[in-house]
Amino acid sequence: MSITYRQLEVFLAVTRSETVSDAAVELGMSKSAVSQALSELEGRLAVKLFERSRSRLKLSAEGHRLQPLANELVERTHDLQTFFTDRPEGHLRLACTLTIGSYLLADLMRDFKTRAGWLPEVRIGNTAEVSEQLLKFNVDVALIEGPVFSPELVSEPWMDDEMVVVADVNHPLVKRGATWDELSQEKWILREEGSSTRIFFDTRIALHLQRPEIAISVNSFESILGMVVNGMGITFMSSRVLSDPFYGKHLAQIQCPKRFIRQLSICTHRGKYLSKDLVEWKSVVQAWASRQASPVLPQD
């Protein structure tokens, strides 16, 4: 018995959902058919691909080894099926972090739709969550704000993003700027741990502050900005927030003694096959970033 395309599809669906039931729903199959396909694949390979952990199916060591190859074979087959035709619709699962999702994604989607005629599936989360999705092959590519630390993930520079201290427009430090000592006395409203914005605060600006008071950590831009507008504290985030159509007019930058520039990146799994759809997406977003590029002053 040969290994089939369907068996590999089943294997990948189970790795994503970690249950036979959810994989069956995703593929439009019965649970028994999913279980049979998975059993046949394990029998053909003579290995156990999953370990049962409570009610979930976790990849075994052999399953982890198979995952990149199975993903590549399925993606290559998809490319082959459409090789001689003009595809009305592609297939791509994109993830992006919150700043990118809030302030860049709409323009990117517009440009991609104009060029390709279709749109990818999109998931939004913080850097830790997006990295986890890439590691599990649940998404094909990600646009991220912060560094990734897994050796299994590969990042390439995409575009620069300036990080600034933000307060409500009536804050006294807005007009004259602030020293590090003055900023140390402020209450800070920040993103949650695991987000790239929080990592950037902790590793860059916090080094200049004397025991900064973190009033609250929130995983929502809207909540943070609402509290800043209400004068409950200041925050540190992308300068792009100042052009927000709703909150921007109520916010202003506090000039601090140093500029902070971070790099946004395109990230994929090291073992990810670069399908035709993925290559097209990367081409569009890189061209878009080139058009947005503006000179950035050297960091202090």
Secondary structure, DSSP 8 states (H G I E B T S, - for coil): ----HHHHHHHHHHHHHSSHHHHHHHHT--HHHHHHHHHHHHHHHTS--EEEETTEEEE-HHHHHHHHHHHHHHHHHHHHHTTTS--S----EEEEEHHHHHHTHHHHHHHHHHHHSS--EEEEE-HHHHHHHHHTTSSSEEEESS----TTEEEEEEEEEEEEEEEETT-THHHH---HHHHHTSEEEEE-TTSHHHHHIIIIIGGGSSS-EEEEEES-HHHHHHHHHTTS-BEEEEGGGGG-TTTGGGEEEE--SS-EEEEEEEEEETT----HHHHHHHHHHHHHHHHH--------
